[in-house]
Amino acid sequence: MLGTIGSIIIWVAGIVVLVKLFQTEGLMKGILGFICMLYTFIWGWQNIGKEELKLKTWMYLWSGAVVLGIILNVIGASAGAGE
């Protein structure tokens, strides 16, 4: 259940940052960001200080959800290995 919630947060935050990428950088970099969300993630962290983009909250949510997902997957794998 928590993994699903984390996945939804990752998806929504990624889409919001991708829209900002399209608006700021144009079509070609937006398409690149759509194809490779890692580019969007890195672009978001590089531009987190620009107040007009308002990326700070979204990037913290996105990063926190990724870390939470990794932790929950490790815990789930550990619990499953004991059976």
A tleap script that builds the chain and sets N, CA, C and O, in Angstrom:
source leaprc.protein.ff14SB
mol = sequence {
  NMET LEU GLY THR ILE GLY SER ILE ILE ILE
  TRP VAL ALA GLY ILE VAL VAL LEU VAL LYS
  LEU PHE GLN THR GLU GLY LEU MET LYS GLY
  ILE LEU GLY PHE ILE CYS MET LEU TYR THR
  PHE ILE TRP GLY TRP GLN ASN ILE GLY LYS
  GLU GLU LEU LYS LEU LYS THR TRP MET TYR
  LEU TRP SER GLY ALA VAL VAL LEU GLY ILE
  ILE LEU ASN VAL ILE GLY ALA SER ALA GLY
  ALA GLY CGLU
}
set mol.1.N position { 0.821 -1.202 0.000 }
set mol.1.CA position { 0.000 0.000 0.000 }
set mol.1.C position { 0.861 1.261 0.000 }
set mol.1.O position { 0.629 2.181 -0.785 }
set mol.2.N position { 1.859 1.296 0.889 }
set mol.2.CA position { 2.732 2.470 0.934 }
set mol.2.C position { 3.548 2.617 -0.349 }
set mol.2.O position { 3.830 3.732 -0.788 }
set mol.3.N position { 3.923 1.491 -0.942 }
set mol.3.CA position { 4.658 1.535 -2.199 }
set mol.3.C position { 3.834 2.153 -3.310 }
set mol.3.O position { 4.361 2.878 -4.154 }
set mol.4.N position { 2.532 1.866 -3.313 }
set mol.4.CA position { 1.637 2.432 -4.321 }
set mol.4.C position { 1.505 3.937 -4.137 }
set mol.4.O position { 1.534 4.689 -5.111 }
set mol.5.N position { 1.362 4.371 -2.909 }
set mol.5.CA position { 1.263 5.806 -2.632 }
set mol.5.C position { 2.553 6.510 -3.047 }
set mol.5.O position { 2.507 7.591 -3.635 }
set mol.6.N position { 3.694 5.908 -2.748 }
set mol.6.CA position { 4.974 6.484 -3.159 }
set mol.6.C position { 5.098 6.569 -4.665 }
set mol.6.O position { 5.627 7.547 -5.193 }
set mol.7.N position { 4.611 5.546 -5.367 }
set mol.7.CA position { 4.662 5.548 -6.829 }
set mol.7.C position { 3.791 6.654 -7.412 }
set mol.7.O position { 4.172 7.295 -8.391 }
set mol.8.N position { 2.634 6.877 -6.820 }
set mol.8.CA position { 1.756 7.950 -7.289 }
set mol.8.C position { 2.413 9.301 -7.068 }
set mol.8.O position { 2.344 10.169 -7.939 }
set mol.9.N position { 3.046 9.495 -5.926 }
set mol.9.CA position { 3.738 10.758 -5.644 }
set mol.9.C position { 4.876 10.968 -6.639 }
set mol.9.O position { 5.057 12.074 -7.148 }
set mol.10.N position { 5.642 9.915 -6.918 }
set mol.10.CA position { 6.729 10.012 -7.893 }
set mol.10.C position { 6.183 10.403 -9.253 }
set mol.10.O position { 6.744 11.270 -9.924 }
set mol.11.N position { 5.102 9.776 -9.663 }
set mol.11.CA position { 4.511 10.034 -10.976 }
set mol.11.C position { 4.002 11.477 -11.082 }
set mol.11.O position { 4.279 12.159 -12.069 }
set mol.12.N position { 3.260 11.943 -10.071 }
set mol.12.CA position { 2.692 13.296 -10.107 }
set mol.12.C position { 3.798 14.348 -10.067 }
set mol.12.O position { 3.775 15.294 -10.853 }
set mol.13.N position { 4.757 14.197 -9.169 }
set mol.13.CA position { 5.847 15.178 -9.080 }
set mol.13.C position { 6.658 15.199 -10.371 }
set mol.13.O position { 7.061 16.266 -10.834 }
set mol.14.N position { 6.898 14.029 -10.952 }
set mol.14.CA position { 7.630 13.971 -12.217 }
set mol.14.C position { 6.907 14.685 -13.337 }
set mol.14.O position { 7.535 15.383 -14.133 }
set mol.15.N position { 5.598 14.522 -13.412 }
set mol.15.CA position { 4.805 15.191 -14.451 }
set mol.15.C position { 4.819 16.704 -14.252 }
set mol.15.O position { 4.950 17.452 -15.221 }
set mol.16.N position { 4.687 17.161 -13.011 }
set mol.16.CA position { 4.714 18.608 -12.744 }
set mol.16.C position { 6.055 19.206 -13.165 }
set mol.16.O position { 6.089 20.252 -13.813 }
set mol.17.N position { 7.152 18.556 -12.804 }
set mol.17.CA position { 8.476 19.065 -13.182 }
set mol.17.C position { 8.658 18.987 -14.700 }
set mol.17.O position { 9.269 19.874 -15.297 }
set mol.18.N position { 8.131 17.933 -15.323 }
set mol.18.CA position { 8.209 17.807 -16.782 }
set mol.18.C position { 7.469 18.939 -17.481 }
set mol.18.O position { 7.949 19.457 -18.489 }
set mol.19.N position { 6.320 19.328 -16.968 }
set mol.19.CA position { 5.573 20.452 -17.546 }
set mol.19.C position { 6.390 21.733 -17.429 }
set mol.19.O position { 6.450 22.520 -18.374 }
set mol.20.N position { 7.017 21.947 -16.279 }
set mol.20.CA position { 7.884 23.133 -16.104 }
set mol.20.C position { 9.060 23.088 -17.076 }
set mol.20.O position { 9.473 24.121 -17.604 }
set mol.21.N position { 9.599 21.895 -17.312 }
set mol.21.CA position { 10.698 21.728 -18.266 }
set mol.21.C position { 10.244 22.115 -19.667 }
set mol.21.O position { 10.947 22.851 -20.361 }
set mol.22.N position { 9.084 21.633 -20.092 }
set mol.22.CA position { 8.540 22.000 -21.396 }
set mol.22.C position { 8.361 23.509 -21.503 }
set mol.22.O position { 8.744 24.101 -22.513 }
set mol.23.N position { 7.791 24.139 -20.491 }
set mol.23.CA position { 7.521 25.576 -20.514 }
set mol.23.C position { 8.800 26.403 -20.553 }
set mol.23.O position { 8.850 27.445 -21.207 }
set mol.24.N position { 9.823 25.946 -19.862 }
set mol.24.CA position { 11.059 26.721 -19.738 }
set mol.24.C position { 12.032 26.464 -20.884 }
set mol.24.O position { 12.579 27.409 -21.452 }
set mol.25.N position { 12.250 25.209 -21.225 }
set mol.25.CA position { 13.307 24.831 -22.167 }
set mol.25.C position { 12.824 24.582 -23.595 }
set mol.25.O position { 13.635 24.562 -24.521 }
set mol.26.N position { 11.528 24.392 -23.788 }
set mol.26.CA position { 11.017 24.179 -25.132 }
set mol.26.C position { 10.738 22.720 -25.449 }
set mol.26.O position { 10.879 21.835 -24.606 }
set mol.27.N position { 10.334 22.502 -26.699 }
set mol.27.CA position { 9.835 21.201 -27.130 }
set mol.27.C position { 10.898 20.103 -27.113 }
set mol.27.O position { 10.643 19.013 -26.601 }
set mol.28.N position { 12.064 20.366 -27.654 }
set mol.28.CA position { 13.065 19.299 -27.797 }
set mol.28.C position { 13.565 18.788 -26.444 }
set mol.28.O position { 13.656 17.578 -26.233 }
set mol.29.N position { 13.883 19.694 -25.540 }
set mol.29.CA position { 14.323 19.251 -24.213 }
set mol.29.C position { 13.169 18.649 -23.431 }
set mol.29.O position { 13.380 17.766 -22.601 }
set mol.30.N position { 11.947 19.117 -23.685 }
set mol.30.CA position { 10.784 18.522 -23.056 }
set mol.30.C position { 10.583 17.087 -23.503 }
set mol.30.O position { 10.270 16.219 -22.688 }
set mol.31.N position { 10.762 16.828 -24.798 }
set mol.31.CA position { 10.657 15.461 -25.305 }
set mol.31.C position { 11.758 14.587 -24.712 }
set mol.31.O position { 11.516 13.440 -24.337 }
set mol.32.N position { 12.964 15.135 -24.630 }
set mol.32.CA position { 14.062 14.402 -23.998 }
set mol.32.C position { 13.710 14.064 -22.548 }
set mol.32.O position { 13.966 12.953 -22.084 }
set mol.33.N position { 13.129 15.019 -21.843 }
set mol.33.CA position { 12.714 14.791 -20.462 }
set mol.33.C position { 11.615 13.757 -20.352 }
set mol.33.O position { 11.561 13.015 -19.371 }
set mol.34.N position { 10.730 13.694 -21.348 }
set mol.34.CA position { 9.667 12.696 -21.353 }
set mol.34.C position { 10.225 11.296 -21.595 }
set mol.34.O position { 9.802 10.326 -20.966 }
set mol.35.N position { 11.180 11.211 -22.516 }
set mol.35.CA position { 11.784 9.917 -22.838 }
set mol.35.C position { 12.657 9.426 -21.689 }
set mol.35.O position { 12.656 8.240 -21.361 }
set mol.36.N position { 13.396 10.342 -21.082 }
set mol.36.CA position { 14.310 9.984 -20.000 }
set mol.36.C position { 13.999 10.859 -18.783 }
set mol.36.O position { 14.467 11.994 -18.689 }
set mol.37.N position { 13.209 10.323 -17.858 }
set mol.37.CA position { 12.812 11.106 -16.693 }
set mol.37.C position { 13.992 11.425 -15.777 }
set mol.37.O position { 13.904 12.333 -14.950 }
set mol.38.N position { 15.085 10.696 -15.917 }
set mol.38.CA position { 16.282 11.034 -15.155 }
set mol.38.C position { 16.768 12.429 -15.535 }
set mol.38.O position { 17.230 13.185 -14.680 }
set mol.39.N position { 16.663 12.773 -16.835 }
set mol.39.CA position { 17.029 14.122 -17.287 }
set mol.39.C position { 16.132 15.150 -16.601 }
set mol.39.O position { 16.614 16.192 -16.159 }
set mol.40.N position { 14.839 14.869 -16.509 }
set mol.40.CA position { 13.899 15.782 -15.861 }
set mol.40.C position { 14.249 15.945 -14.385 }
set mol.40.O position { 14.204 17.052 -13.849 }
set mol.41.N position { 14.596 14.844 -13.737 }
set mol.41.CA position { 14.961 14.874 -12.323 }
set mol.41.C position { 16.202 15.738 -12.109 }
set mol.41.O position { 16.220 16.591 -11.222 }
set mol.42.N position { 17.221 15.520 -12.907 }
set mol.42.CA position { 18.463 16.299 -12.788 }
set mol.42.C position { 18.207 17.763 -13.105 }
set mol.42.O position { 18.712 18.643 -12.407 }
set mol.43.N position { 17.425 18.040 -14.155 }
set mol.43.CA position { 17.091 19.420 -14.525 }
set mol.43.C position { 16.361 20.110 -13.373 }
set mol.43.O position { 16.615 21.278 -13.078 }
set mol.44.N position { 15.460 19.384 -12.731 }
set mol.44.CA position { 14.724 19.956 -11.605 }
set mol.44.C position { 15.640 20.361 -10.469 }
set mol.44.O position { 15.473 21.433 -9.888 }
set mol.45.N position { 16.609 19.513 -10.146 }
set mol.45.CA position { 17.542 19.856 -9.064 }
set mol.45.C position { 18.466 20.999 -9.473 }
set mol.45.O position { 18.849 21.807 -8.626 }
set mol.46.N position { 18.830 21.083 -10.741 }
set mol.46.CA position { 19.687 22.177 -11.200 }
set mol.46.C position { 18.958 23.513 -11.159 }
set mol.46.O position { 19.596 24.556 -11.016 }
set mol.47.N position { 17.639 23.501 -11.283 }
set mol.47.CA position { 16.868 24.735 -11.346 }
set mol.47.C position { 16.000 24.960 -10.115 }
set mol.47.O position { 15.055 25.747 -10.158 }
set mol.48.N position { 16.310 24.284 -9.030 }
set mol.48.CA position { 15.496 24.388 -7.824 }
set mol.48.C position { 15.553 25.786 -7.207 }
set mol.48.O position { 14.615 26.194 -6.522 }
set mol.49.N position { 16.613 26.505 -7.436 }
set mol.49.CA position { 16.774 27.835 -6.853 }
set mol.49.C position { 16.018 28.935 -7.576 }
set mol.49.O position { 15.907 30.043 -7.051 }
set mol.50.N position { 15.502 28.669 -8.743 }
set mol.50.CA position { 14.761 29.685 -9.506 }
set mol.50.C position { 13.345 29.795 -8.951 }
set mol.50.O position { 12.517 28.902 -9.133 }
set mol.51.N position { 13.091 30.899 -8.278 }
set mol.51.CA position { 11.811 31.088 -7.585 }
set mol.51.C position { 10.620 31.094 -8.535 }
set mol.51.O position { 9.535 30.651 -8.157 }
set mol.52.N position { 10.795 31.583 -9.756 }
set mol.52.CA position { 9.667 31.667 -10.688 }
set mol.52.C position { 9.166 30.286 -11.132 }
set mol.52.O position { 8.024 30.154 -11.570 }
set mol.53.N position { 10.016 29.261 -11.019 }
set mol.53.CA position { 9.609 27.909 -11.410 }
set mol.53.C position { 8.871 27.170 -10.293 }
set mol.53.O position { 8.098 26.250 -10.562 }
set mol.54.N position { 9.109 27.573 -9.033 }
set mol.54.CA position { 8.469 26.942 -7.868 }
set mol.54.C position { 8.646 25.421 -7.869 }
set mol.54.O position { 7.671 24.674 -7.781 }
set mol.55.N position { 9.890 24.978 -7.967 }
set mol.55.CA position { 10.198 23.557 -8.032 }
set mol.55.C position { 10.571 22.945 -6.686 }
set mol.55.O position { 10.596 21.722 -6.554 }
set mol.56.N position { 10.857 23.767 -5.697 }
set mol.56.CA position { 11.425 23.270 -4.444 }
set mol.56.C position { 10.557 22.183 -3.802 }
set mol.56.O position { 11.058 21.103 -3.491 }
set mol.57.N position { 9.282 22.452 -3.603 }
set mol.57.CA position { 8.397 21.479 -2.961 }
set mol.57.C position { 8.282 20.201 -3.779 }
set mol.57.O position { 8.327 19.100 -3.230 }
set mol.58.N position { 8.134 20.348 -5.100 }
set mol.58.CA position { 7.972 19.177 -5.967 }
set mol.58.C position { 9.231 18.316 -5.992 }
set mol.58.O position { 9.140 17.088 -6.003 }
set mol.59.N position { 10.393 18.941 -6.003 }
set mol.59.CA position { 11.628 18.165 -6.038 }
set mol.59.C position { 11.861 17.445 -4.705 }
set mol.59.O position { 12.343 16.313 -4.686 }
set mol.60.N position { 11.521 18.099 -3.598 }
set mol.60.CA position { 11.650 17.426 -2.299 }
set mol.60.C position { 10.679 16.247 -2.203 }
set mol.60.O position { 11.039 15.184 -1.697 }
set mol.61.N position { 9.452 16.435 -2.687 }
set mol.61.CA position { 8.492 15.335 -2.705 }
set mol.61.C position { 8.975 14.188 -3.573 }
set mol.61.O position { 8.916 13.026 -3.171 }
set mol.62.N position { 9.453 14.520 -4.770 }
set mol.62.CA position { 9.907 13.502 -5.716 }
set mol.62.C position { 11.076 12.712 -5.123 }
set mol.62.O position { 11.082 11.481 -5.147 }
set mol.63.N position { 12.061 13.432 -4.593 }
set mol.63.CA position { 13.246 12.777 -4.029 }
set mol.63.C position { 12.882 11.943 -2.799 }
set mol.63.O position { 13.359 10.819 -2.643 }
set mol.64.N position { 12.052 12.488 -1.944 }
set mol.64.CA position { 11.637 11.752 -0.757 }
set mol.64.C position { 10.874 10.484 -1.103 }
set mol.64.O position { 11.058 9.449 -0.463 }
set mol.65.N position { 10.013 10.564 -2.119 }
set mol.65.CA position { 9.248 9.387 -2.536 }
set mol.65.C position { 10.159 8.323 -3.139 }
set mol.65.O position { 9.933 7.129 -2.943 }
set mol.66.N position { 11.182 8.744 -3.868 }
set mol.66.CA position { 12.132 7.778 -4.437 }
set mol.66.C position { 12.886 7.073 -3.312 }
set mol.66.O position { 13.019 5.849 -3.327 }
set mol.67.N position { 13.377 7.832 -2.343 }
set mol.67.CA position { 14.113 7.245 -1.214 }
set mol.67.C position { 13.192 6.329 -0.406 }
set mol.67.O position { 13.596 5.234 -0.014 }
set mol.68.N position { 11.958 6.773 -0.157 }
set mol.68.CA position { 11.005 5.956 0.572 }
set mol.68.C position { 10.712 4.661 -0.185 }
set mol.68.O position { 10.617 3.596 0.426 }
set mol.69.N position { 10.570 4.742 -1.489 }
set mol.69.CA position { 10.330 3.545 -2.294 }
set mol.69.C position { 11.476 2.556 -2.205 }
set mol.69.O position { 11.257 1.349 -2.102 }
set mol.70.N position { 12.692 3.065 -2.245 }
set mol.70.CA position { 13.860 2.180 -2.130 }
set mol.70.C position { 13.873 1.498 -0.764 }
set mol.70.O position { 14.100 0.292 -0.666 }
set mol.71.N position { 13.631 2.268 0.278 }
set mol.71.CA position { 13.628 1.700 1.631 }
set mol.71.C position { 12.538 0.648 1.766 }
set mol.71.O position { 12.788 -0.430 2.306 }
set mol.72.N position { 11.336 0.940 1.286 }
set mol.72.CA position { 10.243 -0.021 1.398 }
set mol.72.C position { 10.517 -1.280 0.584 }
set mol.72.O position { 10.148 -2.374 1.012 }
set mol.73.N position { 11.152 -1.154 -0.572 }
set mol.73.CA position { 11.499 -2.334 -1.362 }
set mol.73.C position { 12.542 -3.193 -0.655 }
set mol.73.O position { 12.469 -4.421 -0.704 }
set mol.74.N position { 13.500 -2.564 -0.007 }
set mol.74.CA position { 14.524 -3.324 0.735 }
set mol.74.C position { 13.881 -4.037 1.926 }
set mol.74.O position { 14.179 -5.201 2.194 }
set mol.75.N position { 13.000 -3.336 2.635 }
set mol.75.CA position { 12.316 -3.964 3.768 }
set mol.75.C position { 11.439 -5.116 3.281 }
set mol.75.O position { 11.416 -6.184 3.893 }
set mol.76.N position { 10.726 -4.901 2.193 }
set mol.76.CA position { 9.875 -5.959 1.649 }
set mol.76.C position { 10.668 -7.156 1.187 }
set mol.76.O position { 10.238 -8.292 1.385 }
set mol.77.N position { 11.820 -6.929 0.573 }
set mol.77.CA position { 12.670 -8.032 0.120 }
set mol.77.C position { 13.246 -8.785 1.317 }
set mol.77.O position { 13.360 -10.010 1.286 }
set mol.78.N position { 13.604 -8.059 2.363 }
set mol.78.CA position { 14.130 -8.704 3.572 }
set mol.78.C position { 13.065 -9.538 4.255 }
set mol.78.O position { 13.343 -10.640 4.728 }
set mol.79.N position { 11.861 -9.024 4.309 }
set mol.79.CA position { 10.780 -9.767 4.953 }
set mol.79.C position { 10.406 -11.002 4.134 }
set mol.79.O position { 10.072 -12.042 4.702 }
set mol.80.N position { 10.458 -10.897 2.820 }
set mol.80.CA position { 10.128 -12.027 1.962 }
set mol.80.C position { 11.196 -13.096 1.959 }
set mol.80.O position { 10.899 -14.268 1.728 }
set mol.81.N position { 12.440 -12.711 2.212 }
set mol.81.CA position { 13.537 -13.671 2.196 }
set mol.81.C position { 13.506 -14.593 3.412 }
set mol.81.O position { 14.049 -15.697 3.370 }
set mol.82.N position { 12.877 -14.145 4.487 }
set mol.82.CA position { 12.831 -14.934 5.692 }
set mol.82.C position { 11.805 -16.051 5.663 }
set mol.82.O position { 11.802 -16.921 6.534 }
set mol.83.N position { 10.940 -16.030 4.670 }
set mol.83.CA position { 9.875 -17.042 4.615 }
set mol.83.C position { 10.345 -18.347 4.064 }
set mol.83.O position { 9.562 -19.291 3.958 }
savepdb mol mol.pdb
quit
